Amino acid sequence: MAPVRVALIGYGLAGRYFHRPLVTATAGLELTTVVTGDPGRREQARAEVPGVRILGTADELWPLAAEHDLVVVATPTATHTALVERAIAAGLPVVVEKPLAANAAAARRIADAAQAAGLALVPFHNRRWDSDHLTLRSLLGQGVLGDVLRYEARFERWRPAPDPSAWREALPAAEGGGVLLDLGVHLVDQALDLFGPVHAVYAEVDARRGGADDDVFVALHHVTGVRSQLWAGAMAGAPGPRLRVLGSHAAFVHDALDGQEAALRAGADPASPAFGAEPPARWGRLMRGEADGLGEPVPAEPGRWPAFYAGVAATLRDGDPPPTSAQEAVAGLEVLDAARASAAEGRVVILPSPPGSVVR
């Protein structure tokens, strides 16, 4: 079977360190084209993907649509909508770096366009395959925690000085800047993935360093009754645990951030059998009150970011459901839009509940 020919638009952090190695490590996918106008990145792409075609702009790609089977958009958020619309017009399925768009309305528009054209539109919500998320999902499936009462998740960092070269730290939210549309996308997506639709949203969104928002707290009341509390920020001199999940039988606490991003940045091969494995020192633990001491270590599920593109390949070759859907991304952005409105207006925002559901 001929490989799926992939064009990658953008060769910055996401394109070079996440999408490029994951695509090239996936059986059935072939990275044939990289689009970047930056001379230095062009040379990096030539060195890292021997024989790859380099184009300077996306406008050069569309006349070559017949020579490709998939477009990956790994560019700043403000460009996503237009690039996806061009790819759909060219008849090409698309993977899009998160967020799918800067707001739910734009995301819904391109999701509807892709559906009408019969083309896959797959948001890169890769952190559903983080080790800690997979481990928690396993515990929930086993019923170890009992009924979940509260889910706390954090992506906190200590970066008191903004990075002037980082577009996410300079652009306003309307153009995709800020931590709410960066780490907040993953936090909300993981919460929805685990606990389902949201009934009510409260949020605090601040810009502690000036510029884009860099300090975010979001509280969610899921239709199921679970309460999620989510933190993301750059000013955490003492970061809290990555996860703290309180259940009626036990709690799960996980301190360490999944190591796959750091491994890819360091040049690790995602095709390696050891990729995504977490050593015992980075495992989470079950807790049952103060008398439990340090708790019971929980062997970590290996992180599996490569599963995302394996799922994309199966979607395009075999017609399998996509690993993540555009509709899920729209639902997440509806929550994020509500969070921004909540922070701006100082109120709880109520979202429509799914038909037939009963809020607990």
BAKENU-868645 format. One line per 5 residues: number of its first residue (from 1); their letters; for each residue x, y, z of N, C-alpha, C, CB. Coordinates in steps of 0.05 Angstrom, whole numbers, plus 5000, padded with zeros to 4 digits. Glycine has a CB too. Layout:
<recs>
NUM = a = X/Y/Z/X/Y/Z/X/Y/Z/X/Y/Z  ...;
</recs>
This chain:
<recs>
1 = mapvr = 5017/4976/5000/5000/5000/5000/5018/5025/5000/4981/5000/5025  5011/5044/4983/5027/5068/4981/5025/5084/5007/5018/5085/4957  5047/5098/5015/5046/5113/5040/5028/5138/5037/5074/5122/5048  5018/5148/5059/5004/5173/5060/5024/5195/5059/4986/5175/5086  5022/5212/5038/5042/5233/5033/5034/5258/5048/5045/5239/5002;
6 = valig = 5052/5267/5066/5045/5288/5085/5060/5314/5078/5052/5279/5113  5046/5336/5079/5058/5363/5077/5055/5376/5105/5044/5380/5055  5077/5386/5115/5078/5399/5141/5082/5429/5137/5101/5387/5159  5062/5445/5145/5064/5474/5143/5073/5485/5170/5037/5487/5134  5097/5496/5171/5108/5507/5195/5130/5489/5206/5086/5511/5216;
11 = yglag = 5153/5501/5212/5175/5485/5223/5188/5499/5247/5196/5480/5201  5171/5510/5264/5180/5521/5289/5180/5499/5310/5162/5544/5298  5175/5507/5335/5175/5487/5357/5157/5464/5352/5167/5501/5383  5131/5469/5346/5112/5447/5342/5119/5430/5318/5084/5458/5340  5124/5444/5296/5129/5429/5271/5154/5412/5272/5131/5448/5248;
16 = ryfhr = 5176/5425/5282/5202/5411/5282/5204/5389/5303/5224/5431/5285  5195/5395/5327/5200/5377/5350/5178/5358/5356/5206/5393/5374  5153/5364/5348/5131/5346/5353/5121/5332/5328/5108/5362/5366  5112/5347/5309/5099/5335/5285/5119/5321/5267/5084/5356/5269  5142/5333/5262/5161/5320/5244/5170/5292/5254/5185/5338/5241;
21 = plvta = 5180/5290/5280/5189/5263/5288/5166/5243/5291/5203/5266/5314  5142/5252/5299/5120/5234/5302/5110/5224/5275/5097/5247/5317  5109/5242/5255/5101/5233/5228/5121/5213/5217/5098/5257/5209  5147/5220/5218/5167/5203/5206/5170/5176/5220/5194/5217/5206  5161/5175/5246/5163/5149/5260/5139/5132/5256/5166/5155/5290;
26 = tagle = 5118/5142/5242/5093/5127/5239/5093/5111/5213/5069/5146/5240  5089/5085/5216/5087/5068/5192/5063/5076/5175/5083/5038/5201  5068/5078/5149/5047/5086/5131/5045/5115/5125/5021/5077/5141  5061/5132/5139/5062/5161/5133/5090/5168/5122/5056/5177/5159  5090/5186/5104/5116/5196/5092/5115/5226/5091/5121/5183/5064;
31 = lttvv = 5134/5239/5104/5136/5268/5103/5150/5276/5078/5151/5279/5129  5135/5287/5059/5147/5293/5033/5153/5322/5029/5128/5284/5011  5138/5340/5043/5141/5369/5039/5140/5384/5065/5118/5379/5020  5158/5403/5068/5157/5422/5091/5154/5450/5080/5183/5419/5108  5136/5465/5092/5132/5493/5083/5142/5511/5105/5102/5498/5077;
36 = tgdpg = 5162/5527/5099/5172/5548/5117/5187/5568/5101/5190/5535/5140  5183/5593/5108/5197/5615/5095/5223/5623/5109/5179/5639/5092  5228/5612/5132/5252/5619/5148/5276/5604/5137/5247/5613/5178  5297/5618/5129/5321/5605/5117/5334/5585/5136/5341/5626/5109  5336/5592/5162/5348/5574/5181/5332/5548/5184/5352/5587/5207;
41 = rreqa = 5306/5551/5185/5288/5527/5189/5288/5511/5163/5260/5536/5196  5291/5523/5140/5293/5508/5116/5317/5489/5116/5295/5527/5091  5339/5500/5126/5364/5483/5128/5360/5461/5148/5388/5501/5135  5347/5467/5171/5342/5447/5191/5325/5424/5179/5328/5458/5215  5304/5431/5164/5287/5411/5152/5302/5394/5132/5263/5424/5138;
46 = raevp = 5319/5406/5116/5335/5390/5097/5353/5371/5111/5352/5409/5079  5365/5379/5133/5384/5362/5148/5369/5339/5162/5400/5378/5168  5345/5345/5172/5330/5326/5189/5312/5308/5173/5314/5341/5210  5304/5316/5149/5287/5299/5132/5300/5298/5104/5257/5310/5131  5320/5281/5101/5334/5280/5075/5315/5275/5052/5355/5258/5076;
51 = gvril = 5318/5291/5031/5302/5288/5007/5276/5302/5008/5298/5260/5002  5269/5315/5030/5243/5329/5032/5242/5353/5013/5238/5337/5061  5218/5358/5002/5214/5382/4986/5209/5405/5005/5190/5378/4966  5222/5428/4999/5218/5452/5016/5204/5473/4999/5246/5463/5026  5182/5484/5010/5167/5506/4998/5168/5530/5016/5138/5498/4991;
56 = gtade = 5168/5554/5005/5170/5578/5020/5144/5588/5032/5182/5600/5004  5121/5582/5019/5095/5591/5028/5074/5570/5023/5087/5618/5013  5052/5572/5038/5030/5553/5033/5018/5556/5006/5009/5557/5055  5019/5581/4995/5008/5585/4968/5021/5567/4947/5010/5614/4960  5046/5560/4952/5061/5542/4933/5051/5513/4936/5091/5544/4938;
61 = lwpla = 5039/5507/4959/5030/5479/4964/5005/5471/4949/5027/5475/4994  4985/5489/4948/4959/5482/4939/4959/5472/4910/4940/5505/4941  4975/5484/4891/4975/5472/4864/4987/5444/4864/4992/5490/4846  5000/5435/4886/5012/5409/4887/4994/5390/4904/5040/5410/4899  4969/5397/4908/4951/5381/4925/4950/5352/4917/4924/5393/4926;
66 = aehdl = 4950/5347/4891/4947/5319/4881/4971/5302/4889/4944/5319/4851  4993/5315/4897/5017/5300/4905/5018/5295/4935/5042/5315/4896  4996/5302/4949/4996/5298/4978/4969/5286/4986/4999/5326/4992  4970/5273/5010/4946/5260/5021/4937/5272/5048/4951/5231/5023  4954/5288/5060/4949/5300/5086/4965/5325/5090/4955/5279/5109;
71 = vvvat = 4952/5345/5101/4966/5370/5109/4967/5372/5139/4953/5395/5096  4990/5379/5150/4992/5384/5179/4998/5414/5182/5015/5367/5192  4981/5428/5197/4983/5456/5201/4996/5460/5229/4955/5471/5199  5021/5470/5229/5035/5474/5254/5046/5503/5255/5059/5454/5257  5027/5521/5252/5033/5550/5250/5019/5564/5272/5025/5561/5222;
76 = ptath = 5025/5590/5276/5011/5605/5297/4980/5604/5294/5020/5634/5297  4967/5604/5317/4938/5600/5318/4922/5618/5299/4928/5604/5346  4930/5643/5296/4915/5662/5280/4914/5654/5250/4927/5689/5282  4932/5636/5242/4932/5627/5214/4917/5602/5209/4961/5624/5204  4908/5588/5230/4897/5561/5227/4872/5561/5209/4890/5550/5254;
81 = talve = 4853/5579/5215/4828/5578/5200/4831/5581/5170/4809/5601/5210  4847/5601/5162/4851/5605/5133/4865/5582/5120/4867/5631/5128  4885/5570/5134/4900/5548/5122/4883/5523/5120/4925/5542/5139  4866/5518/5141/4848/5495/5139/4828/5499/5117/4834/5491/5166  4817/5522/5114/4798/5527/5092/4811/5523/5065/4787/5556/5094;
86 = raiaa = 4836/5531/5061/4850/5526/5036/4855/5496/5032/4877/5541/5035  4862/5482/5053/4867/5453/5050/4841/5439/5042/4879/5442/5076  4819/5446/5055/4794/5434/5049/4786/5439/5020/4772/5444/5068  4790/5464/5011/4784/5471/4983/4801/5455/4964/4789/5501/4979  4825/5448/4973/4843/5431/4956/4837/5402/4958/4872/5437/4963;
91 = glpvv = 4818/5394/4975/4810/5366/4978/4828/5350/4996/4809/5354/4951  4841/5363/5015/4861/5349/5031/4852/5347/5061/4888/5363/5030  4854/5324/5073/4850/5322/5102/4871/5338/5117/4851/5292/5112  4865/5345/5142/4882/5363/5157/4885/5354/5186/4872/5392/5156  4910/5355/5196/4916/5355/5224/4924/5383/5232/4939/5334/5231;
96 = vekpl = 4913/5393/5254/4918/5421/5263/4930/5421/5291/4892/5437/5261  4952/5435/5294/4963/5440/5320/4942/5454/5337/4989/5457/5318  4942/5448/5363/4922/5460/5381/4930/5490/5386/4921/5445/5408  4909/5507/5390/4881/5501/5388/4872/5500/5359/4864/5522/5403  4849/5487/5354/4839/5485/5326/4835/5513/5314/4813/5469/5326;
101 = aanaa = 4826/5531/5330/4822/5559/5322/4823/5577/5347/4795/5563/5306  4821/5603/5343/4823/5621/5366/4798/5623/5382/4831/5649/5356  4776/5613/5372/4750/5613/5387/4732/5591/5376/4736/5641/5385  4711/5586/5390/4693/5564/5382/4679/5569/5356/4673/5559/5404  4671/5594/5350/4657/5600/5326/4674/5594/5301/4648/5629/5325;
106 = aarri = 4699/5602/5302/4717/5596/5279/4722/5566/5277/4743/5611/5282  4725/5552/5300/4730/5524/5299/4705/5509/5288/4736/5513/5327  4681/5518/5296/4657/5505/5286/4654/5509/5256/4632/5517/5300  4662/5532/5246/4660/5537/5217/4677/5518/5201/4667/5566/5211  4702/5514/5209/4719/5497/5193/4712/5467/5198/4749/5502/5200;
111 = adaaq = 4702/5461/5222/4693/5433/5227/4670/5427/5209/4685/5430/5257  4651/5445/5206/4628/5441/5189/4636/5439/5159/4607/5464/5192  4656/5455/5152/4666/5454/5124/4679/5428/5118/4685/5477/5119  4695/5418/5137/4708/5392/5132/4688/5369/5131/4728/5386/5155  4668/5370/5148/4647/5349/5148/4632/5350/5122/4628/5353/5172;
116 = aagla = 4625/5374/5112/4610/5376/5087/4627/5365/5063/4602/5405/5082  4653/5369/5065/4670/5359/5044/4678/5330/5047/4695/5377/5043  4671/5318/5069/4678/5290/5074/4707/5286/5079/4670/5274/5050  4720/5306/5092/4749/5305/5097/4754/5304/5127/4763/5329/5084  4774/5290/5135/4782/5289/5163/4795/5315/5172/4801/5265/5169;
121 = lvpfh = 4786/5325/5195/4799/5348/5207/4805/5340/5236/4780/5374/5206  4831/5337/5242/4839/5324/5267/4856/5344/5284/4855/5298/5262  4846/5352/5307/4861/5370/5324/4883/5355/5339/4843/5384/5345  4906/5367/5342/4929/5354/5355/4927/5356/5385/4956/5366/5345  4909/5341/5397/4906/5340/5426/4923/5317/5436/4875/5337/5434;
126 = nrrwd = 4948/5319/5433/4967/5297/5438/4969/5290/5468/4994/5304/5428  4961/5308/5486/4965/5302/5514/4944/5283/5525/4965/5328/5530  4926/5274/5509/4909/5252/5517/4926/5226/5520/4886/5247/5497  4950/5227/5508/4968/5204/5510/4991/5209/5528/4977/5196/5482  4988/5228/5547/5008/5232/5568/5007/5208/5587/5003/5259/5583;
131 = sdhlt = 5030/5202/5598/5032/5179/5617/5013/5183/5640/5060/5176/5627  5012/5207/5653/4996/5211/5677/4966/5209/5670/5002/5238/5689  4958/5219/5646/4930/5218/5638/4922/5189/5633/4926/5235/5613  4939/5174/5620/4933/5146/5615/4931/5129/5640/4953/5134/5596  4949/5136/5659/4949/5121/5685/4924/5127/5700/4974/5129/5701;
136 = lrsll = 4916/5153/5701/4891/5160/5714/4867/5146/5701/4887/5190/5715  4867/5146/5674/4844/5133/5660/4843/5104/5668/4848/5136/5629  4866/5091/5670/4866/5063/5678/4854/5059/5706/4895/5051/5677  4862/5076/5725/4852/5075/5752/4822/5079/5753/4866/5095/5770  4812/5098/5737/4783/5103/5736/4769/5079/5725/4777/5128/5719;
141 = gqgvl = 4780/5066/5705/4768/5043/5693/4766/5020/5713/4783/5034/5669  4786/5018/5731/4786/4997/5751/4769/5003/5775/4814/4991/5760  4760/5028/5777/4743/5036/5800/4759/5040/5826/4722/5017/5804  4785/5042/5824/4802/5043/5847/4796/5068/5864/4832/5044/5839  4790/5090/5852/4785/5115/5866/4757/5118/5877/4791/5139/5849;
146 = gdvlr = 4739/5100/5868/4711/5103/5875/4698/5125/5858/4708/5110/5905  4679/5139/5869/4667/5162/5854/4685/5186/5856/4639/5169/5866  4692/5197/5833/4709/5220/5832/4694/5245/5842/4721/5225/5804  4705/5259/5861/4692/5282/5872/4705/5308/5860/4695/5283/5902  4731/5308/5858/4745/5331/5848/4770/5323/5833/4753/5350/5872;
151 = yearf = 4774/5337/5810/4797/5332/5793/4813/5358/5791/4788/5322/5764  4838/5357/5800/4855/5380/5798/4878/5374/5779/4866/5388/5827  4884/5392/5760/4905/5388/5741/4920/5415/5737/4894/5378/5714  4946/5412/5733/4963/5436/5731/4984/5433/5709/4977/5443/5757  4988/5455/5694/5012/5458/5678/5024/5485/5687/5005/5458/5646;
156 = erwrp = 5040/5483/5708/5052/5508/5719/5082/5508/5715/5046/5509/5749  5092/5532/5709/5120/5536/5702/5131/5561/5717/5125/5538/5672  5157/5562/5718/5170/5586/5730/5186/5599/5709/5188/5578/5754  5174/5619/5696/5187/5635/5675/5181/5664/5679/5176/5625/5646  5193/5676/5700/5187/5704/5707/5193/5724/5686/5201/5711/5732;
161 = apdps = 5211/5718/5667/5218/5736/5646/5205/5726/5620/5249/5740/5642  5188/5742/5607/5176/5733/5582/5197/5728/5560/5156/5754/5571  5191/5710/5542/5209/5704/5520/5200/5721/5496/5207/5673/5512  5216/5741/5489/5207/5760/5467/5205/5746/5440/5227/5783/5465  5217/5723/5437/5215/5709/5411/5191/5691/5409/5240/5693/5406;
166 = awrea = 5176/5687/5431/5153/5669/5431/5128/5683/5424/5151/5655/5459  5116/5677/5402/5092/5691/5393/5069/5688/5413/5083/5681/5365  5067/5665/5426/5045/5660/5445/5046/5680/5469/5046/5632/5456  5070/5690/5475/5073/5709/5497/5070/5738/5489/5100/5705/5510  5068/5743/5463/5066/5770/5453/5039/5777/5442/5087/5775/5433;
171 = lpaae = 5025/5758/5429/5000/5764/5415/4977/5764/5434/4996/5743/5393  4956/5780/5428/4932/5780/5444/4916/5755/5440/4914/5805/5438  4897/5750/5458/4881/5726/5457/4866/5723/5430/4861/5725/5480  4857/5745/5419/4842/5743/5393/4859/5732/5371/4832/5771/5385  4885/5733/5374/4904/5722/5354/4916/5696/5364/4925/5742/5347;
176 = gggvl = 4906/5685/5385/4915/5659/5395/4937/5660/5416/4925/5644/5372  4944/5684/5425/4965/5686/5446/4954/5680/5473/4976/5714/5446  4973/5676/5492/4966/5671/5520/4964/5642/5528/4940/5685/5526  4967/5638/5554/4968/5610/5564/4940/5597/5563/4978/5611/5593  4918/5612/5564/4892/5599/5563/4888/5584/5537/4870/5620/5567;
181 = ldlgv = 4898/5595/5515/4895/5581/5489/4920/5564/5483/4891/5602/5467  4936/5560/5503/4959/5542/5499/4956/5518/5518/4986/5557/5505  4966/5520/5542/4964/5498/5561/4935/5494/5569/4981/5504/5586  4919/5516/5570/4891/5514/5577/4876/5495/5558/4878/5541/5577  4883/5494/5533/4870/5476/5514/4873/5447/5523/4882/5480/5485;
186 = hlvdq = 4898/5440/5530/4903/5412/5539/4888/5406/5565/4933/5408/5543  4889/5425/5584/4876/5420/5610/4846/5415/5606/4880/5443/5629  4833/5432/5591/4804/5429/5587/4798/5403/5571/4793/5453/5572  4814/5398/5550/4810/5374/5534/4813/5349/5551/4830/5373/5511  4832/5348/5569/4836/5324/5586/4812/5321/5605/4862/5326/5602;
191 = aldlf = 4803/5344/5616/4780/5342/5635/4755/5333/5621/4775/5370/5648  4750/5343/5597/4726/5334/5581/4729/5305/5573/4722/5352/5557  4753/5297/5566/4758/5269/5558/4752/5250/5581/4787/5266/5549  4758/5258/5605/4754/5240/5628/4725/5242/5639/4773/5247/5650  4714/5266/5640/4690/5270/5656/4666/5281/5641/4696/5288/5679;
196 = gpvha = 4670/5286/5615/4647/5293/5598/4640/5322/5598/4624/5277/5606  4616/5329/5587/4608/5357/5583/4607/5373/5608/4581/5358/5569  4608/5400/5604/4610/5419/5626/4584/5435/5628/4634/5438/5623  4574/5439/5652/4550/5454/5657/4557/5484/5664/4534/5442/5679  4577/5488/5680/4583/5515/5690/4613/5519/5690/4571/5520/5718;
201 = vyaev = 4621/5545/5684/4649/5552/5682/4654/5578/5698/4658/5556/5653  4675/5577/5715/4685/5601/5728/4715/5602/5723/4679/5601/5759  4725/5627/5718/4754/5629/5711/4765/5655/5721/4758/5626/5682  4791/5655/5725/4808/5679/5730/4831/5678/5710/4818/5679/5760  4834/5700/5695/4854/5701/5674/4869/5727/5677/4841/5699/5645;
206 = darrg = 4895/5725/5682/4912/5749/5687/4937/5749/5670/4919/5750/5717  4948/5773/5667/4974/5777/5653/4993/5788/5674/4971/5795/5628  5007/5771/5688/5024/5780/5710/5049/5793/5700/5031/5756/5727  5059/5787/5676/5084/5798/5666/5079/5820/5645/5101/5776/5654  5053/5827/5641/5046/5845/5619/5044/5828/5594/5068/5867/5616;
211 = gaddd = 5031/5839/5573/5028/5824/5549/5006/5804/5550/5054/5810/5542  5011/5780/5540/4990/5759/5538/4985/5747/5566/4999/5737/5519  4961/5735/5569/4954/5723/5595/4974/5700/5601/4925/5712/5594  4982/5699/5626/5002/5680/5635/4996/5667/5662/5029/5693/5636  4972/5672/5672/4964/5661/5698/4934/5655/5697/4971/5681/5722;
216 = vfval = 4927/5630/5697/4899/5622/5691/4889/5601/5712/4896/5610/5663  4865/5605/5722/4851/5585/5738/4823/5582/5726/4850/5594/5768  4815/5557/5721/4789/5551/5710/4776/5529/5727/4791/5541/5680  4751/5535/5736/4736/5515/5751/4712/5506/5734/4726/5527/5778  4709/5480/5732/4688/5468/5716/4669/5451/5733/4699/5451/5693;
221 = hhvtg = 4643/5453/5728/4624/5435/5740/4613/5418/5717/4600/5451/5754  4622/5393/5716/4613/5375/5695/4584/5366/5700/4631/5350/5694  4571/5359/5678/4543/5350/5680/4542/5325/5699/4533/5342/5652  4563/5309/5699/4563/5285/5716/4566/5291/5746/4587/5268/5708  4571/5317/5753/4575/5324/5781/4604/5327/5789/4562/5305/5798;
226 = vrsql = 4623/5317/5773/4651/5321/5780/4658/5350/5778/4669/5304/5761  4675/5359/5796/4686/5386/5795/4715/5385/5786/4683/5400/5823  4722/5400/5766/4749/5402/5756/4760/5430/5763/4751/5396/5726  4784/5430/5773/4798/5455/5778/4825/5454/5763/4803/5460/5809  4830/5473/5746/4852/5473/5727/4869/5498/5730/4842/5470/5699;
231 = wagam = 4895/5494/5732/4914/5517/5734/4934/5515/5711/4928/5517/5761  4941/5539/5700/4963/5541/5681/4976/5568/5684/4953/5537/5651  5002/5569/5684/5015/5594/5687/5045/5593/5685/5008/5606/5714  5057/5616/5683/5086/5619/5680/5099/5630/5705/5093/5636/5656  5083/5636/5725/5094/5650/5749/5092/5633/5774/5080/5676/5754;
236 = agapg = 5095/5606/5771/5092/5588/5793/5120/5581/5804/5077/5562/5785  5129/5596/5823/5155/5590/5835/5155/5564/5851/5164/5612/5853  5131/5555/5859/5128/5529/5873/5105/5514/5859/5123/5533/5904  5110/5501/5837/5088/5488/5822/5075/5466/5839/5099/5475/5797  5048/5465/5837/5033/5444/5851/5035/5418/5836/5004/5452/5854;
241 = prlrv = 5022/5397/5846/5024/5371/5833/5010/5372/5805/5010/5349/5850  5021/5357/5787/5009/5356/5760/4980/5347/5762/5025/5336/5742  4974/5326/5778/4947/5317/5782/4942/5312/5812/4942/5291/5766  4918/5319/5822/4908/5310/5848/4879/5304/5844/4913/5331/5870  4872/5279/5846/4845/5270/5840/4833/5257/5865/4844/5250/5816;
246 = lgsha = 4812/5268/5875/4800/5260/5900/4775/5242/5895/4792/5284/5918  4776/5218/5905/4753/5200/5901/4742/5191/5928/4761/5176/5885  4719/5177/5927/4706/5168/5951/4721/5145/5965/4678/5160/5945  4739/5131/5950/4754/5109/5961/4784/5115/5965/4752/5084/5943  4794/5133/5949/4823/5140/5950/4828/5164/5933/4841/5116/5940;
251 = afvhd = 4852/5175/5936/4861/5197/5919/4885/5189/5902/4868/5222/5936  4889/5201/5880/4912/5196/5863/4927/5223/5860/4904/5185/5835  4953/5222/5867/4970/5246/5865/4993/5240/5847/4980/5255/5893  4998/5258/5828/5020/5254/5809/5035/5281/5806/5010/5244/5781  5060/5281/5813/5075/5306/5814/5088/5313/5788/5096/5304/5835;
256 = aldgq = 5098/5294/5773/5116/5300/5750/5100/5304/5725/5136/5277/5747  5110/5322/5708/5100/5327/5681/5109/5304/5663/5108/5354/5671  5092/5295/5646/5098/5274/5626/5124/5282/5611/5075/5271/5606  5141/5263/5606/5168/5268/5595/5171/5268/5565/5187/5249/5606  5149/5263/5550/5152/5260/5521/5160/5286/5507/5126/5250/5510;
261 = eaalr = 5150/5309/5516/5158/5334/5503/5188/5338/5506/5143/5357/5514  5198/5335/5531/5227/5339/5536/5243/5319/5520/5233/5336/5566  5234/5294/5518/5248/5274/5502/5250/5282/5473/5235/5247/5506  5228/5291/5461/5228/5299/5433/5246/5323/5429/5200/5305/5424  5245/5342/5447/5263/5365/5444/5292/5357/5446/5257/5386/5466;
266 = agadp = 5298/5336/5461/5326/5326/5463/5334/5308/5440/5329/5312/5489  5315/5303/5422/5322/5287/5398/5316/5257/5401/5351/5290/5393  5300/5249/5420/5293/5221/5423/5276/5211/5399/5277/5217/5449  5279/5186/5393/5265/5173/5371/5238/5162/5382/5281/5151/5358  5215/5173/5373/5190/5163/5384/5184/5134/5375/5167/5181/5374;
271 = aspaf = 5199/5123/5356/5195/5096/5348/5209/5076/5367/5205/5091/5320  5226/5087/5385/5240/5070/5404/5221/5056/5423/5261/5086/5420  5224/5031/5430/5207/5017/5449/5207/5030/5476/5214/4988/5452  5229/5045/5483/5230/5057/5509/5217/5085/5510/5259/5060/5518  5209/5095/5487/5198/5122/5487/5172/5123/5503/5192/5131/5457;
276 = gaepp = 5170/5143/5520/5145/5147/5536/5146/5133/5563/5122/5138/5521  5166/5116/5568/5167/5102/5593/5175/5121/5616/5186/5078/5592  5163/5118/5639/5169/5135/5662/5182/5118/5684/5144/5149/5672  5205/5127/5695/5218/5112/5717/5202/5113/5743/5246/5122/5721  5206/5094/5761/5191/5094/5786/5192/5120/5802/5201/5072/5803;
281 = arwgr = 5214/5135/5800/5216/5160/5814/5196/5180/5805/5244/5172/5811  5184/5176/5781/5164/5195/5770/5136/5183/5770/5173/5203/5742  5132/5162/5784/5105/5150/5785/5087/5166/5804/5106/5121/5794  5061/5165/5800/5042/5176/5819/5037/5156/5842/5016/5183/5805  5019/5164/5859/5014/5147/5883/4985/5149/5892/5033/5154/5906;
286 = lmrge = 4975/5127/5903/4949/5127/5915/4951/5135/5944/4936/5099/5912  4932/5152/5953/4932/5162/5981/4905/5156/5993/4939/5192/5982  4906/5149/6019/4881/5145/6034/4883/5159/6061/4875/5115/6038  4887/5185/6061/4889/5200/6085/4917/5203/6096/4872/5187/6106  4919/5219/6117/4945/5226/6128/4960/5202/6139/4942/5246/6150;
291 = adglg = 4945/5182/6149/4959/5159/6160/4972/5141/6139/4939/5142/6176  4967/5148/6114/4978/5131/6092/5006/5138/6085/4960/5134/6067  5018/5158/6099/5046/5165/6093/5049/5176/6065/5064/5142/6098  5069/5165/6051/5074/5173/6023/5056/5160/6003/5103/5168/6016  5039/5141/6012/5020/5129/5994/5032/5104/5980/5011/5148/5974;
296 = epvpa = 5016/5094/5962/5022/5069/5948/5030/5077/5919/4998/5049/5948  5055/5071/5910/5063/5078/5883/5046/5063/5862/5093/5070/5879  5040/5078/5841/5024/5067/5819/5041/5065/5794/4998/5084/5814  5048/5042/5785/5064/5040/5760/5051/5056/5738/5067/5011/5752  5068/5073/5725/5058/5091/5705/5054/5077/5678/5077/5115/5701;
301 = epgrw = 5031/5082/5666/5027/5074/5638/5047/5089/5621/4997/5079/5629  5060/5076/5602/5078/5091/5584/5063/5112/5568/5092/5072/5564  5075/5136/5565/5063/5156/5548/5063/5146/5519/5078/5182/5550  5043/5154/5503/5040/5143/5476/5033/5165/5456/5019/5121/5476  5048/5186/5455/5043/5206/5434/5043/5194/5406/5063/5229/5436;
306 = pafya = 5060/5175/5400/5059/5163/5373/5032/5152/5365/5080/5142/5370  5015/5145/5385/4989/5134/5379/4971/5154/5364/4975/5126/5405  4977/5180/5367/4960/5200/5353/4963/5196/5323/4969/5228/5361  4987/5196/5313/4991/5194/5284/4985/5166/5273/5019/5203/5276  4989/5146/5290/4980/5119/5282/4950/5119/5278/4988/5098/5304;
311 = gvaat = 4935/5134/5295/4907/5136/5291/4899/5152/5267/4895/5149/5315  4915/5173/5261/4910/5188/5236/4913/5171/5212/4928/5213/5235  4935/5155/5212/4940/5137/5189/4917/5117/5186/4967/5122/5193  4907/5106/5208/4885/5087/5206/4859/5101/5196/4880/5075/5234  4855/5126/5203/4832/5141/5193/4834/5144/5163/4831/5168/5206;
316 = lrdgd = 4857/5151/5153/4860/5157/5124/4861/5131/5108/4884/5173/5119  4873/5110/5118/4876/5085/5103/4851/5067/5105/4900/5070/5113  4840/5065/5130/4820/5045/5135/4792/5057/5142/4829/5028/5158  4790/5083/5144/4765/5095/5151/4758/5094/5180/4743/5082/5135  4778/5089/5197/4773/5088/5226/4765/5116/5236/4797/5077/5241;
321 = pppts = 4751/5118/5259/4746/5144/5271/4773/5158/5277/4729/5141/5297  4774/5184/5275/4799/5199/5281/4806/5196/5310/4797/5228/5273  4832/5198/5317/4840/5196/5345/4828/5218/5362/4870/5196/5347  4824/5241/5351/4810/5263/5365/4793/5277/5343/4830/5284/5378  4770/5288/5351/4752/5298/5331/4751/5329/5332/4724/5286/5334;
326 = aqeav = 4743/5340/5310/4740/5369/5309/4717/5378/5327/4734/5379/5280  4696/5361/5329/4674/5368/5347/4682/5369/5376/4651/5347/5344  4701/5352/5384/4712/5353/5411/4727/5378/5415/4729/5328/5417  4742/5387/5395/4757/5412/5397/4739/5435/5400/4776/5415/5373  4717/5435/5385/4697/5457/5387/4685/5458/5415/4674/5453/5366;
331 = aglev = 4679/5435/5426/4668/5434/5454/4688/5445/5474/4661/5405/5462  4714/5439/5470/4734/5450/5488/4736/5480/5485/4760/5437/5482  4735/5490/5461/4737/5519/5456/4712/5533/5467/4741/5525/5427  4689/5520/5467/4665/5533/5479/4670/5537/5509/4640/5515/5475  4683/5517/5522/4690/5520/5550/4710/5543/5554/4701/5494/5561;
336 = ldaar = 4730/5544/5536/4751/5565/5539/4739/5593/5533/4774/5559/5520  4721/5595/5514/4707/5620/5509/4692/5628/5534/4688/5618/5485  4678/5609/5546/4663/5615/5571/4682/5623/5593/4646/5590/5579  4705/5611/5595/4725/5618/5615/4734/5647/5612/4749/5599/5615  4739/5655/5587/4747/5682/5583/4725/5702/5589/4756/5686/5553;
341 = asaae = 4700/5695/5583/4677/5712/5590/4674/5714/5620/4652/5702/5577  4677/5691/5633/4675/5691/5662/4695/5709/5675/4678/5662/5673  4720/5707/5666/4742/5724/5678/4737/5753/5672/4769/5716/5666  4727/5760/5649/4722/5788/5642/4699/5800/5657/4718/5790/5612  4679/5783/5662/4654/5794/5674/4651/5787/5703/4630/5783/5658;
346 = grvvi = 4669/5771/5714/4668/5763/5742/4643/5748/5750/4669/5788/5759  4636/5728/5734/4612/5712/5739/4616/5684/5730/4587/5725/5725  4598/5666/5739/4597/5639/5730/4581/5638/5704/4584/5620/5751  4592/5625/5683/4579/5622/5657/4566/5595/5656/4599/5627/5634  4540/5594/5650/4525/5569/5647/4525/5561/5617/4497/5571/5658;
351 = lpspp = 4532/5536/5612/4532/5526/5584/4508/5508/5580/4558/5511/5578  4497/5506/5556/4475/5488/5550/4483/5459/5556/4465/5491/5521  4466/5444/5569/4471/5416/5574/4463/5399/5550/4457/5407/5600  4476/5376/5546/4467/5359/5524/4438/5350/5527/4485/5334/5523  4424/5347/5505/4395/5339/5507/4392/5314/5524/4383/5335/5479;
356 = gsvvr = 4372/5314/5542/4366/5291/5558/4383/5287/5582/4368/5268/5542  4404/5304/5585/4422/5301/5608/4410/5314/5633/4450/5312/5602  4419/5304/5656/4410/5315/5682/4436/5324/5696/4394/5295/5698  4437/5350/5703/4461/5360/5717/4460/5351/5746/4462/5391/5716  4482/5339/5755/4484/5329/5783/4498/5350/5800/4499/5303/5783;
</recs>
